[in-house]
């Protein structure tokens, strides 16, 4: 849920100070971009878990969610002016940071997926 706080704060700020709307929009996009990157990793990990468990339907669902998160991150990266190389680097960095936590901490993995679900990415 920590990704929602900057987004809500940004929307409140934009409505109170219209001149800052571009800055706020960029901050909201950055927060959404970071969330989509994280959701790609969380959904990808859940996909692998479902495959290992032999649940083809659940694996397919998480695969679709991972693809949607990936597509969202790429589109948001483009809106932020990031090159394809930059987006790829951000995906790798997010995987390096998040995957060990998701794999080793089931509560963290569940919370990540709940956040992604709240954002429409899981």
Biopython code that builds the backbone (N, CA, C, O; Angstrom):
import numpy as np
from Bio.PDB.StructureBuilder import StructureBuilder

atoms = [
    (1, "UNK", "N", (0.804, -1.194, 0.000)),
    (1, "UNK", "CA", (0.000, 0.000, 0.000)),
    (1, "UNK", "C", (0.847, 1.257, 0.000)),
    (1, "UNK", "O", (0.338, 2.348, -0.260)),
    (2, "UNK", "N", (2.136, 1.120, 0.290)),
    (2, "UNK", "CA", (2.981, 2.301, 0.363)),
    (2, "UNK", "C", (3.051, 3.037, -0.972)),
    (2, "UNK", "O", (3.394, 4.219, -1.000)),
    (3, "UNK", "N", (2.735, 2.363, -2.078)),
    (3, "UNK", "CA", (2.749, 3.016, -3.376)),
    (3, "UNK", "C", (1.544, 3.933, -3.554)),
    (3, "UNK", "O", (1.591, 4.889, -4.327)),
    (4, "UNK", "N", (0.474, 3.639, -2.839)),
    (4, "UNK", "CA", (-0.727, 4.437, -2.966)),
    (4, "UNK", "C", (-0.594, 5.790, -2.277)),
    (4, "UNK", "O", (-1.191, 6.770, -2.723)),
    (5, "UNK", "N", (0.172, 5.856, -1.209)),
    (5, "UNK", "CA", (0.302, 7.108, -0.455)),
    (5, "UNK", "C", (0.857, 8.230, -1.322)),
    (5, "UNK", "O", (0.265, 9.309, -1.348)),
    (6, "UNK", "N", (1.980, 8.027, -2.044)),
    (6, "UNK", "CA", (2.458, 9.118, -2.893)),
    (6, "UNK", "C", (1.462, 9.491, -3.985)),
    (6, "UNK", "O", (1.337, 10.662, -4.343)),
    (7, "UNK", "N", (0.757, 8.496, -4.511)),
    (7, "UNK", "CA", (-0.206, 8.766, -5.567)),
    (7, "UNK", "C", (-1.361, 9.612, -5.049)),
    (7, "UNK", "O", (-1.755, 10.578, -5.702)),
    (8, "UNK", "N", (-1.908, 9.268, -3.893)),
    (8, "UNK", "CA", (-2.997, 10.043, -3.305)),
    (8, "UNK", "C", (-2.497, 11.427, -2.921)),
    (8, "UNK", "O", (-3.177, 12.422, -3.171)),
    (9, "UNK", "N", (-1.317, 11.500, -2.318)),
    (9, "UNK", "CA", (-0.742, 12.798, -1.955)),
    (9, "UNK", "C", (-0.568, 13.667, -3.188)),
    (9, "UNK", "O", (-0.839, 14.867, -3.150)),
    (10, "UNK", "N", (-0.123, 13.075, -4.266)),
    (10, "UNK", "CA", (0.078, 13.817, -5.505)),
    (10, "UNK", "C", (-1.239, 14.364, -6.042)),
    (10, "UNK", "O", (-1.299, 15.500, -6.512)),
    (11, "UNK", "N", (-2.292, 13.557, -5.971)),
    (11, "UNK", "CA", (-3.589, 14.019, -6.469)),
    (11, "UNK", "C", (-4.132, 15.157, -5.620)),
    (11, "UNK", "O", (-4.694, 16.112, -6.155)),
    (12, "UNK", "N", (-3.972, 15.069, -4.312)),
    (12, "UNK", "CA", (-4.431, 16.135, -3.418)),
    (12, "UNK", "C", (-3.659, 17.417, -3.701)),
    (12, "UNK", "O", (-4.248, 18.495, -3.783)),
    (13, "UNK", "N", (-2.346, 17.303, -3.851)),
    (13, "UNK", "CA", (-1.511, 18.463, -4.136)),
    (13, "UNK", "C", (-1.892, 19.102, -5.472)),
    (13, "UNK", "O", (-1.957, 20.326, -5.579)),
    (14, "UNK", "N", (-2.137, 18.293, -6.469)),
    (14, "UNK", "CA", (-2.504, 18.823, -7.784)),
    (14, "UNK", "C", (-3.806, 19.594, -7.733)),
    (14, "UNK", "O", (-3.944, 20.628, -8.387)),
    (15, "UNK", "N", (-4.763, 19.102, -6.961)),
    (15, "UNK", "CA", (-6.037, 19.798, -6.890)),
    (15, "UNK", "C", (-5.918, 21.103, -6.106)),
    (15, "UNK", "O", (-6.631, 22.067, -6.387)),
    (16, "UNK", "N", (-5.026, 21.133, -5.132)),
    (16, "UNK", "CA", (-4.859, 22.342, -4.321)),
    (16, "UNK", "C", (-4.007, 23.399, -5.022)),
    (16, "UNK", "O", (-4.224, 24.597, -4.842)),
    (17, "UNK", "N", (-3.046, 22.953, -5.814)),
    (17, "UNK", "CA", (-2.115, 23.867, -6.484)),
    (17, "UNK", "C", (-1.997, 23.484, -7.954)),
    (17, "UNK", "O", (-1.062, 22.775, -8.328)),
    (18, "UNK", "N", (-2.924, 23.936, -8.797)),
    (18, "UNK", "CA", (-2.926, 23.521, -10.200)),
    (18, "UNK", "C", (-1.610, 23.793, -10.926)),
    (18, "UNK", "O", (-1.279, 23.063, -11.860)),
    (19, "UNK", "N", (-0.855, 24.806, -10.538)),
    (19, "UNK", "CA", (0.403, 25.118, -11.219)),
    (19, "UNK", "C", (1.423, 24.002, -11.041)),
    (19, "UNK", "O", (2.360, 23.894, -11.832)),
    (20, "UNK", "N", (1.259, 23.179, -10.029)),
    (20, "UNK", "CA", (2.202, 22.084, -9.785)),
    (20, "UNK", "C", (1.752, 20.786, -10.433)),
    (20, "UNK", "O", (2.348, 19.737, -10.186)),
    (21, "UNK", "N", (0.723, 20.834, -11.248)),
    (21, "UNK", "CA", (0.142, 19.592, -11.772)),
    (21, "UNK", "C", (1.129, 18.775, -12.593)),
    (21, "UNK", "O", (1.082, 17.546, -12.539)),
    (22, "UNK", "N", (2.028, 19.410, -13.356)),
    (22, "UNK", "CA", (3.001, 18.638, -14.136)),
    (22, "UNK", "C", (3.963, 17.907, -13.218)),
    (22, "UNK", "O", (4.277, 16.740, -13.454)),
    (23, "UNK", "N", (4.429, 18.567, -12.188)),
    (23, "UNK", "CA", (5.330, 17.935, -11.228)),
    (23, "UNK", "C", (4.613, 16.777, -10.546)),
    (23, "UNK", "O", (5.171, 15.692, -10.380)),
    (24, "UNK", "N", (3.389, 17.024, -10.160)),
    (24, "UNK", "CA", (2.591, 16.005, -9.478)),
    (24, "UNK", "C", (2.324, 14.829, -10.404)),
    (24, "UNK", "O", (2.405, 13.673, -9.987)),
    (25, "UNK", "N", (2.008, 15.121, -11.654)),
    (25, "UNK", "CA", (1.747, 14.057, -12.614)),
    (25, "UNK", "C", (2.988, 13.183, -12.774)),
    (25, "UNK", "O", (2.884, 11.957, -12.818)),
    (26, "UNK", "N", (4.165, 13.810, -12.862)),
    (26, "UNK", "CA", (5.389, 13.031, -12.987)),
    (26, "UNK", "C", (5.634, 12.181, -11.744)),
    (26, "UNK", "O", (6.057, 11.030, -11.853)),
    (27, "UNK", "N", (5.371, 12.737, -10.568)),
    (27, "UNK", "CA", (5.559, 11.971, -9.334)),
    (27, "UNK", "C", (4.583, 10.796, -9.284)),
    (27, "UNK", "O", (4.958, 9.693, -8.885)),
    (28, "UNK", "N", (3.343, 11.027, -9.683)),
    (28, "UNK", "CA", (2.356, 9.944, -9.713)),
    (28, "UNK", "C", (2.777, 8.871, -10.714)),
    (28, "UNK", "O", (2.640, 7.677, -10.445)),
    (29, "UNK", "N", (3.285, 9.294, -11.859)),
    (29, "UNK", "CA", (3.750, 8.325, -12.859)),
    (29, "UNK", "C", (4.934, 7.530, -12.337)),
    (29, "UNK", "O", (5.010, 6.320, -12.553)),
    (30, "UNK", "N", (5.866, 8.198, -11.648)),
    (30, "UNK", "CA", (7.020, 7.492, -11.083)),
    (30, "UNK", "C", (6.574, 6.453, -10.057)),
    (30, "UNK", "O", (7.076, 5.329, -10.050)),
    (31, "UNK", "N", (5.643, 6.823, -9.202)),
    (31, "UNK", "CA", (5.132, 5.877, -8.210)),
    (31, "UNK", "C", (4.439, 4.699, -8.879)),
    (31, "UNK", "O", (4.633, 3.552, -8.477)),
    (32, "UNK", "N", (3.641, 4.976, -9.889)),
    (32, "UNK", "CA", (2.948, 3.914, -10.613)),
    (32, "UNK", "C", (3.945, 3.025, -11.360)),
    (32, "UNK", "O", (3.775, 1.807, -11.420)),
    (33, "UNK", "N", (4.980, 3.640, -11.927)),
    (33, "UNK", "CA", (6.039, 2.907, -12.636)),
    (33, "UNK", "C", (6.729, 1.938, -11.681)),
    (33, "UNK", "O", (6.901, 0.762, -12.001)),
    (34, "UNK", "N", (7.118, 2.427, -10.527)),
    (34, "UNK", "CA", (7.785, 1.578, -9.534)),
    (34, "UNK", "C", (6.875, 0.448, -9.067)),
    (34, "UNK", "O", (7.326, -0.679, -8.863)),
    (35, "UNK", "N", (5.602, 0.754, -8.901)),
    (35, "UNK", "CA", (4.643, -0.276, -8.488)),
    (35, "UNK", "C", (4.494, -1.339, -9.573)),
    (35, "UNK", "O", (4.448, -2.530, -9.268)),
    (36, "UNK", "N", (4.421, -0.925, -10.823)),
    (36, "UNK", "CA", (4.278, -1.888, -11.922)),
    (36, "UNK", "C", (5.511, -2.779, -12.031)),
    (36, "UNK", "O", (5.388, -3.973, -12.302)),
    (37, "UNK", "N", (6.698, -2.208, -11.823)),
    (37, "UNK", "CA", (7.920, -3.014, -11.826)),
    (37, "UNK", "C", (7.859, -4.083, -10.730)),
    (37, "UNK", "O", (8.154, -5.255, -10.964)),
    (38, "UNK", "N", (7.473, -3.652, -9.540)),
    (38, "UNK", "CA", (7.393, -4.583, -8.409)),
    (38, "UNK", "C", (6.328, -5.647, -8.664)),
    (38, "UNK", "O", (6.532, -6.819, -8.347)),
    (39, "UNK", "N", (5.208, -5.249, -9.229)),
    (39, "UNK", "CA", (4.135, -6.208, -9.498)),
    (39, "UNK", "C", (4.558, -7.229, -10.547)),
    (39, "UNK", "O", (4.146, -8.387, -10.479)),
    (40, "UNK", "N", (5.366, -6.821, -11.508)),
    (40, "UNK", "CA", (5.895, -7.767, -12.481)),
    (40, "UNK", "C", (6.671, -8.870, -11.762)),
    (40, "UNK", "O", (6.502, -10.053, -12.057)),
    (41, "UNK", "N", (7.508, -8.474, -10.832)),
    (41, "UNK", "CA", (8.323, -9.439, -10.084)),
    (41, "UNK", "C", (7.436, -10.313, -9.194)),
    (41, "UNK", "O", (7.598, -11.533, -9.167)),
    (42, "UNK", "N", (6.515, -9.705, -8.476)),
    (42, "UNK", "CA", (5.645, -10.466, -7.571)),
    (42, "UNK", "C", (4.780, -11.465, -8.344)),
    (42, "UNK", "O", (4.652, -12.622, -7.945)),
    (43, "UNK", "N", (4.191, -11.009, -9.449)),
    (43, "UNK", "CA", (3.356, -11.911, -10.251)),
    (43, "UNK", "C", (4.192, -13.001, -10.912)),
    (43, "UNK", "O", (3.743, -14.141, -11.031)),
    (44, "UNK", "N", (5.403, -12.660, -11.343)),
    (44, "UNK", "CA", (6.290, -13.659, -11.936)),
    (44, "UNK", "C", (6.671, -14.736, -10.939)),
    (44, "UNK", "O", (6.722, -15.919, -11.278)),
    (45, "UNK", "N", (6.938, -14.326, -9.712)),
    (45, "UNK", "CA", (7.256, -15.295, -8.669)),
    (45, "UNK", "C", (6.051, -16.188, -8.367)),
    (45, "UNK", "O", (6.198, -17.400, -8.210)),
    (46, "UNK", "N", (4.867, -15.591, -8.288)),
    (46, "UNK", "CA", (3.647, -16.368, -8.040)),
    (46, "UNK", "C", (3.384, -17.332, -9.194)),
    (46, "UNK", "O", (2.898, -18.443, -8.981)),
    (47, "UNK", "N", (3.703, -16.912, -10.404)),
    (47, "UNK", "CA", (3.583, -17.790, -11.579)),
    (47, "UNK", "C", (4.461, -19.033, -11.394)),
    (47, "UNK", "O", (4.014, -20.159, -11.610)),
    (48, "UNK", "N", (5.718, -18.808, -10.991)),
    (48, "UNK", "CA", (6.629, -19.931, -10.775)),
    (48, "UNK", "C", (6.146, -20.857, -9.674)),
    (48, "UNK", "O", (6.239, -22.078, -9.793)),
    (49, "UNK", "N", (5.630, -20.270, -8.600)),
    (49, "UNK", "CA", (5.099, -21.084, -7.494)),
    (49, "UNK", "C", (3.924, -21.937, -7.956)),
    (49, "UNK", "O", (3.823, -23.112, -7.600)),
    (50, "UNK", "N", (3.035, -21.342, -8.749)),
    (50, "UNK", "CA", (1.867, -22.085, -9.242)),
    (50, "UNK", "C", (2.296, -23.205, -10.187)),
    (50, "UNK", "O", (1.721, -24.293, -10.163)),
    (51, "UNK", "N", (3.295, -22.943, -11.009)),
    (51, "UNK", "CA", (3.803, -23.990, -11.905)),
    (51, "UNK", "C", (4.369, -25.154, -11.101)),
    (51, "UNK", "O", (4.093, -26.318, -11.392)),
    (52, "UNK", "N", (5.174, -24.822, -10.074)),
    (52, "UNK", "CA", (5.769, -25.874, -9.228)),
    (52, "UNK", "C", (4.693, -26.698, -8.527)),
    (52, "UNK", "O", (4.858, -27.899, -8.313)),
    (53, "UNK", "N", (3.589, -26.041, -8.173)),
    (53, "UNK", "CA", (2.494, -26.729, -7.499)),
    (53, "UNK", "C", (1.623, -27.518, -8.475)),
    (53, "UNK", "O", (0.730, -28.253, -8.052)),
    (54, "UNK", "N", (1.876, -27.373, -9.773)),
    (54, "UNK", "CA", (1.100, -28.096, -10.777)),
    (54, "UNK", "C", (-0.258, -27.492, -11.060)),
    (54, "UNK", "O", (-1.131, -28.167, -11.605)),
    (55, "UNK", "N", (-0.454, -26.237, -10.702)),
    (55, "UNK", "CA", (-1.738, -25.556, -10.924)),
    (55, "UNK", "C", (-1.642, -24.711, -12.188)),
    (55, "UNK", "O", (-1.272, -23.538, -12.148)),
    (56, "UNK", "N", (-1.982, -25.334, -13.302)),
    (56, "UNK", "CA", (-1.837, -24.681, -14.601)),
    (56, "UNK", "C", (-2.729, -23.449, -14.740)),
    (56, "UNK", "O", (-2.318, -22.449, -15.330)),
    (57, "UNK", "N", (-3.940, -23.513, -14.204)),
    (57, "UNK", "CA", (-4.858, -22.376, -14.316)),
    (57, "UNK", "C", (-4.332, -21.165, -13.546)),
    (57, "UNK", "O", (-4.353, -20.040, -14.046)),
    (58, "UNK", "N", (-3.863, -21.410, -12.328)),
    (58, "UNK", "CA", (-3.330, -20.312, -11.529)),
    (58, "UNK", "C", (-2.033, -19.772, -12.152)),
    (58, "UNK", "O", (-1.792, -18.565, -12.143)),
    (59, "UNK", "N", (-1.218, -20.657, -12.680)),
    (59, "UNK", "CA", (0.020, -20.227, -13.336)),
    (59, "UNK", "C", (-0.305, -19.330, -14.530)),
    (59, "UNK", "O", (0.339, -18.299, -14.726)),
    (60, "UNK", "N", (-1.290, -19.715, -15.316)),
    (60, "UNK", "CA", (-1.680, -18.908, -16.474)),
    (60, "UNK", "C", (-2.200, -17.537, -16.043)),
    (60, "UNK", "O", (-1.925, -16.528, -16.693)),
    (61, "UNK", "N", (-2.952, -17.511, -14.946)),
    (61, "UNK", "CA", (-3.489, -16.240, -14.448)),
    (61, "UNK", "C", (-2.354, -15.321, -13.998)),
    (61, "UNK", "O", (-2.359, -14.133, -14.321)),
    (62, "UNK", "N", (-1.384, -15.857, -13.257)),
    (62, "UNK", "CA", (-0.269, -15.018, -12.812)),
    (62, "UNK", "C", (0.640, -14.620, -13.973)),
    (62, "UNK", "O", (1.231, -13.540, -13.959)),
    (63, "UNK", "N", (0.752, -15.491, -14.977)),
    (63, "UNK", "CA", (1.530, -15.132, -16.167)),
    (63, "UNK", "C", (0.890, -13.929, -16.861)),
    (63, "UNK", "O", (1.589, -13.002, -17.269)),
    (64, "UNK", "N", (-0.424, -13.945, -16.994)),
    (64, "UNK", "CA", (-1.137, -12.820, -17.618)),
    (64, "UNK", "C", (-0.966, -11.542, -16.797)),
    (64, "UNK", "O", (-0.800, -10.457, -17.353)),
    (65, "UNK", "N", (-1.008, -11.679, -15.469)),
    (65, "UNK", "CA", (-0.843, -10.513, -14.597)),
    (65, "UNK", "C", (0.580, -9.973, -14.680)),
    (65, "UNK", "O", (0.784, -8.759, -14.654)),
    (66, "UNK", "N", (1.561, -10.858, -14.780)),
    (66, "UNK", "CA", (2.947, -10.415, -14.927)),
    (66, "UNK", "C", (3.124, -9.676, -16.248)),
    (66, "UNK", "O", (3.805, -8.653, -16.304)),
    (67, "UNK", "N", (2.516, -10.189, -17.303)),
    (67, "UNK", "CA", (2.610, -9.519, -18.614)),
    (67, "UNK", "C", (1.938, -8.145, -18.579)),
    (67, "UNK", "O", (2.455, -7.180, -19.141)),
    (68, "UNK", "N", (0.782, -8.066, -17.914)),
    (68, "UNK", "CA", (0.084, -6.783, -17.803)),
    (68, "UNK", "C", (0.918, -5.781, -16.991)),
    (68, "UNK", "O", (0.973, -4.599, -17.328)),
    (69, "UNK", "N", (1.560, -6.257, -15.932)),
    (69, "UNK", "CA", (2.421, -5.388, -15.127)),
    (69, "UNK", "C", (3.617, -4.920, -15.946)),
    (69, "UNK", "O", (4.013, -3.757, -15.874)),
    (70, "UNK", "N", (4.186, -5.831, -16.722)),
    (70, "UNK", "CA", (5.314, -5.482, -17.590)),
    (70, "UNK", "C", (4.903, -4.411, -18.592)),
    (70, "UNK", "O", (5.595, -3.408, -18.767)),
    (71, "UNK", "N", (3.770, -4.638, -19.247)),
    (71, "UNK", "CA", (3.286, -3.672, -20.245)),
    (71, "UNK", "C", (3.011, -2.311, -19.613)),
    (71, "UNK", "O", (3.325, -1.274, -20.198)),
    (72, "UNK", "N", (2.425, -2.316, -18.420)),
    (72, "UNK", "CA", (2.142, -1.057, -17.725)),
    (72, "UNK", "C", (3.435, -0.328, -17.393)),
    (72, "UNK", "O", (3.527, 0.888, -17.566)),
    (73, "UNK", "N", (4.432, -1.064, -16.918)),
    (73, "UNK", "CA", (5.717, -0.438, -16.583)),
    (73, "UNK", "C", (6.380, 0.152, -17.825)),
    (73, "UNK", "O", (6.932, 1.251, -17.770)),
    (74, "UNK", "N", (6.331, -0.562, -18.927)),
    (74, "UNK", "CA", (6.939, -0.056, -20.171)),
    (74, "UNK", "C", (6.233, 1.226, -20.619)),
    (74, "UNK", "O", (6.891, 2.201, -20.980)),
    (75, "UNK", "N", (4.901, 1.227, -20.596)),
    (75, "UNK", "CA", (4.152, 2.426, -21.007)),
    (75, "UNK", "C", (4.439, 3.604, -20.078)),
    (75, "UNK", "O", (4.633, 4.730, -20.537)),
    (76, "UNK", "N", (4.465, 3.344, -18.784)),
    (76, "UNK", "CA", (4.756, 4.420, -17.829)),
    (76, "UNK", "C", (6.189, 4.910, -17.981)),
    (76, "UNK", "O", (6.458, 6.106, -17.863)),
    (77, "UNK", "N", (7.102, 3.994, -18.240)),
    (77, "UNK", "CA", (8.487, 4.387, -18.488)),
    (77, "UNK", "C", (8.588, 5.308, -19.694)),
    (77, "UNK", "O", (9.334, 6.288, -19.674)),
    (78, "UNK", "N", (7.840, 4.994, -20.737)),
    (78, "UNK", "CA", (7.823, 5.857, -21.929)),
    (78, "UNK", "C", (7.271, 7.236, -21.588)),
    (78, "UNK", "O", (7.811, 8.251, -22.028)),
    (79, "UNK", "N", (6.194, 7.273, -20.805)),
    (79, "UNK", "CA", (5.618, 8.558, -20.397)),
    (79, "UNK", "C", (6.594, 9.391, -19.566)),
    (79, "UNK", "O", (6.557, 10.621, -19.591)),
    (80, "UNK", "N", (7.463, 8.702, -18.834)),
    (80, "UNK", "CA", (8.466, 9.396, -18.028)),
    (80, "UNK", "C", (9.696, 9.775, -18.846)),
    (80, "UNK", "O", (10.604, 10.435, -18.341)),
    (81, "UNK", "N", (9.722, 9.357, -20.112)),
    (81, "UNK", "CA", (10.850, 9.684, -20.974)),
    (81, "UNK", "C", (12.017, 8.731, -20.850)),
    (81, "UNK", "O", (13.121, 9.045, -21.295)),
    (82, "UNK", "N", (11.791, 7.560, -20.245)),
    (82, "UNK", "CA", (12.870, 6.582, -20.082)),
    (82, "UNK", "C", (13.107, 5.839, -21.395)),
    (82, "UNK", "O", (12.165, 5.508, -22.115)),
    (83, "UNK", "N", (14.359, 5.587, -21.689)),
    (83, "UNK", "CA", (14.711, 4.783, -22.858)),
    (83, "UNK", "C", (14.404, 3.320, -22.565)),
    (83, "UNK", "O", (14.196, 2.937, -21.414)),
    (84, "UNK", "N", (14.378, 2.512, -23.611)),
    (84, "UNK", "CA", (14.178, 1.082, -23.426)),
    (84, "UNK", "C", (15.271, 0.481, -22.553)),
    (84, "UNK", "O", (15.013, -0.403, -21.736)),
    (85, "UNK", "N", (16.490, 0.971, -22.734)),
    (85, "UNK", "CA", (17.612, 0.500, -21.922)),
    (85, "UNK", "C", (17.386, 0.821, -20.456)),
    (85, "UNK", "O", (17.641, -0.014, -19.588)),
    (86, "UNK", "N", (16.912, 2.016, -20.177)),
    (86, "UNK", "CA", (16.661, 2.413, -18.791)),
    (86, "UNK", "C", (15.578, 1.529, -18.171)),
    (86, "UNK", "O", (15.709, 1.088, -17.029)),
    (87, "UNK", "N", (14.521, 1.274, -18.917)),
    (87, "UNK", "CA", (13.435, 0.433, -18.402)),
    (87, "UNK", "C", (13.959, -0.978, -18.112)),
    (87, "UNK", "O", (13.626, -1.557, -17.078)),
    (88, "UNK", "N", (14.765, -1.528, -19.004)),
    (88, "UNK", "CA", (15.353, -2.858, -18.788)),
    (88, "UNK", "C", (16.215, -2.867, -17.532)),
    (88, "UNK", "O", (16.158, -3.809, -16.741)),
    (89, "UNK", "N", (17.011, -1.821, -17.348)),
    (89, "UNK", "CA", (17.841, -1.728, -16.142)),
    (89, "UNK", "C", (16.972, -1.675, -14.888)),
    (89, "UNK", "O", (17.274, -2.322, -13.886)),
    (90, "UNK", "N", (15.901, -0.906, -14.954)),
    (90, "UNK", "CA", (15.009, -0.803, -13.803)),
    (90, "UNK", "C", (14.347, -2.142, -13.486)),
    (90, "UNK", "O", (14.164, -2.482, -12.317)),
    (91, "UNK", "N", (13.986, -2.906, -14.524)),
    (91, "UNK", "CA", (13.429, -4.238, -14.293)),
    (91, "UNK", "C", (14.453, -5.113, -13.578)),
    (91, "UNK", "O", (14.120, -5.793, -12.607)),
    (92, "UNK", "N", (15.691, -5.101, -14.052)),
    (92, "UNK", "CA", (16.733, -5.926, -13.427)),
    (92, "UNK", "C", (16.985, -5.515, -11.982)),
    (92, "UNK", "O", (17.090, -6.363, -11.096)),
    (93, "UNK", "N", (17.080, -4.210, -11.750)),
    (93, "UNK", "CA", (17.316, -3.728, -10.384)),
    (93, "UNK", "C", (16.161, -4.093, -9.452)),
    (93, "UNK", "O", (16.376, -4.470, -8.300)),
    (94, "UNK", "N", (14.944, -3.977, -9.958)),
    (94, "UNK", "CA", (13.779, -4.329, -9.140)),
    (94, "UNK", "C", (13.781, -5.818, -8.830)),
    (94, "UNK", "O", (13.473, -6.219, -7.707)),
    (95, "UNK", "N", (14.124, -6.639, -9.811)),
    (95, "UNK", "CA", (14.196, -8.082, -9.570)),
    (95, "UNK", "C", (15.263, -8.409, -8.533)),
    (95, "UNK", "O", (15.040, -9.233, -7.646)),
    (96, "UNK", "N", (16.418, -7.765, -8.643)),
    (96, "UNK", "CA", (17.498, -8.018, -7.683)),
    (96, "UNK", "C", (17.101, -7.608, -6.270)),
    (96, "UNK", "O", (17.489, -8.257, -5.299)),
    (97, "UNK", "N", (16.329, -6.533, -6.156)),
    (97, "UNK", "CA", (15.925, -6.025, -4.844)),
    (97, "UNK", "C", (14.742, -6.810, -4.273)),
    (97, "UNK", "O", (14.743, -7.166, -3.095)),
    (98, "UNK", "N", (13.753, -7.074, -5.092)),
    (98, "UNK", "CA", (12.489, -7.631, -4.605)),
    (98, "UNK", "C", (12.438, -9.149, -4.561)),
    (98, "UNK", "O", (11.875, -9.718, -3.625)),
    (99, "UNK", "N", (13.009, -9.809, -5.543)),
    (99, "UNK", "CA", (12.849, -11.264, -5.629)),
    (99, "UNK", "C", (13.372, -12.003, -4.390)),
    (99, "UNK", "O", (12.692, -12.909, -3.907)),
    (100, "UNK", "N", (14.545, -11.657, -3.860)),
    (100, "UNK", "CA", (14.982, -12.363, -2.643)),
    (100, "UNK", "C", (14.002, -12.195, -1.476)),
    (100, "UNK", "O", (13.782, -13.133, -0.710)),
    (101, "UNK", "N", (13.423, -11.018, -1.345)),
    (101, "UNK", "CA", (12.459, -10.798, -0.269)),
    (101, "UNK", "C", (11.181, -11.594, -0.496)),
    (101, "UNK", "O", (10.638, -12.196, 0.430)),
    (102, "UNK", "N", (10.711, -11.591, -1.728)),
    (102, "UNK", "CA", (9.470, -12.298, -2.066)),
    (102, "UNK", "C", (9.635, -13.802, -1.863)),
    (102, "UNK", "O", (8.739, -14.465, -1.340)),
    (103, "UNK", "N", (10.776, -14.332, -2.275)),
    (103, "UNK", "CA", (11.019, -15.779, -2.174)),
    (103, "UNK", "C", (11.233, -16.220, -0.730)),
    (103, "UNK", "O", (10.768, -17.288, -0.332)),
    (104, "UNK", "N", (11.926, -15.412, 0.047)),
    (104, "UNK", "CA", (12.286, -15.831, 1.409)),
    (104, "UNK", "C", (11.260, -15.449, 2.474)),
    (104, "UNK", "O", (11.325, -15.941, 3.601)),
    (105, "UNK", "N", (10.321, -14.583, 2.129)),
    (105, "UNK", "CA", (9.375, -14.096, 3.134)),
    (105, "UNK", "C", (7.945, -14.198, 2.595)),
    (105, "UNK", "O", (7.488, -13.299, 1.890)),
    (106, "UNK", "N", (7.242, -15.273, 2.916)),
    (106, "UNK", "CA", (5.880, -15.468, 2.401)),
    (106, "UNK", "C", (4.929, -14.306, 2.742)),
    (106, "UNK", "O", (4.062, -13.962, 1.939)),
    (107, "UNK", "N", (5.091, -13.708, 3.923)),
    (107, "UNK", "CA", (4.224, -12.579, 4.291)),
    (107, "UNK", "C", (4.487, -11.390, 3.371)),
    (107, "UNK", "O", (3.551, -10.706, 2.956)),
    (108, "UNK", "N", (5.735, -11.145, 3.056)),
    (108, "UNK", "CA", (6.089, -10.056, 2.134)),
    (108, "UNK", "C", (5.524, -10.340, 0.741)),
    (108, "UNK", "O", (5.016, -9.439, 0.073)),
    (109, "UNK", "N", (5.616, -11.585, 0.317)),
    (109, "UNK", "CA", (5.075, -11.965, -0.993)),
    (109, "UNK", "C", (3.559, -11.739, -1.037)),
    (109, "UNK", "O", (3.038, -11.188, -2.006)),
    (110, "UNK", "N", (2.859, -12.169, 0.017)),
    (110, "UNK", "CA", (1.401, -11.967, 0.063)),
    (110, "UNK", "C", (1.052, -10.475, 0.044)),
    (110, "UNK", "O", (0.150, -10.053, -0.680)),
    (111, "UNK", "N", (1.769, -9.686, 0.841)),
    (111, "UNK", "CA", (1.503, -8.244, 0.898)),
    (111, "UNK", "C", (1.772, -7.592, -0.452)),
    (111, "UNK", "O", (1.029, -6.709, -0.880)),
    (112, "UNK", "N", (2.822, -8.023, -1.111)),
    (112, "UNK", "CA", (3.132, -7.474, -2.439)),
    (112, "UNK", "C", (2.007, -7.759, -3.418)),
    (112, "UNK", "O", (1.590, -6.879, -4.171)),
    (113, "UNK", "N", (1.518, -8.989, -3.405)),
    (113, "UNK", "CA", (0.409, -9.340, -4.305)),
    (113, "UNK", "C", (-0.875, -8.606, -3.939)),
    (113, "UNK", "O", (-1.645, -8.233, -4.824)),
    (114, "UNK", "N", (-1.115, -8.393, -2.655)),
    (114, "UNK", "CA", (-2.300, -7.631, -2.246)),
    (114, "UNK", "C", (-2.209, -6.185, -2.735)),
    (114, "UNK", "O", (-3.199, -5.615, -3.195)),
    (115, "UNK", "N", (-1.033, -5.603, -2.633)),
    (115, "UNK", "CA", (-0.834, -4.244, -3.136)),
    (115, "UNK", "C", (-1.062, -4.195, -4.639)),
    (115, "UNK", "O", (-1.724, -3.294, -5.155)),
    (116, "UNK", "N", (-0.503, -5.180, -5.330)),
    (116, "UNK", "CA", (-0.681, -5.229, -6.781)),
    (116, "UNK", "C", (-2.155, -5.396, -7.153)),
    (116, "UNK", "O", (-2.633, -4.788, -8.111)),
    (117, "UNK", "N", (-2.861, -6.215, -6.397)),
    (117, "UNK", "CA", (-4.296, -6.410, -6.645)),
    (117, "UNK", "C", (-5.048, -5.092, -6.448)),
    (117, "UNK", "O", (-5.925, -4.749, -7.241)),
    (118, "UNK", "N", (-4.703, -4.359, -5.395)),
    (118, "UNK", "CA", (-5.354, -3.070, -5.135)),
    (118, "UNK", "C", (-5.096, -2.079, -6.271)),
    (118, "UNK", "O", (-5.912, -1.195, -6.532)),
    (119, "UNK", "N", (-3.964, -2.235, -6.934)),
    (119, "UNK", "CA", (-3.616, -1.359, -8.054)),
    (119, "UNK", "C", (-4.127, -1.879, -9.395)),
    (119, "UNK", "O", (-3.931, -1.241, -10.429)),
    (120, "UNK", "N", (-4.782, -3.037, -9.372)),
    (120, "UNK", "CA", (-5.297, -3.615, -10.613)),
    (120, "UNK", "C", (-4.247, -4.373, -11.392)),
    (120, "UNK", "O", (-4.416, -4.616, -12.587)),
    (121, "UNK", "N", (-3.153, -4.753, -10.726)),
    (121, "UNK", "CA", (-2.070, -5.456, -11.408)),
    (121, "UNK", "C", (-1.851, -6.873, -10.883)),
    (121, "UNK", "O", (-0.793, -7.465, -11.100)),
    (122, "UNK", "N", (-2.848, -7.411, -10.197)),
    (122, "UNK", "CA", (-2.758, -8.812, -9.738)),
    (122, "UNK", "C", (-4.166, -9.349, -9.539)),
    (122, "UNK", "O", (-4.337, -10.506, -9.156)),
]
sb = StructureBuilder()
sb.init_structure("model")
sb.init_model(0)
sb.init_chain("A")
sb.init_seg("    ")
for serial, (resi, resn, name, xyz) in enumerate(atoms, 1):
    if name == "N":
        sb.init_residue(resn, " ", resi, " ")
    sb.init_atom(name, np.array(xyz, "f"), 0.0, 1.0, " ", f" {name:<3s}", serial, name[0])
structure = sb.get_structure()
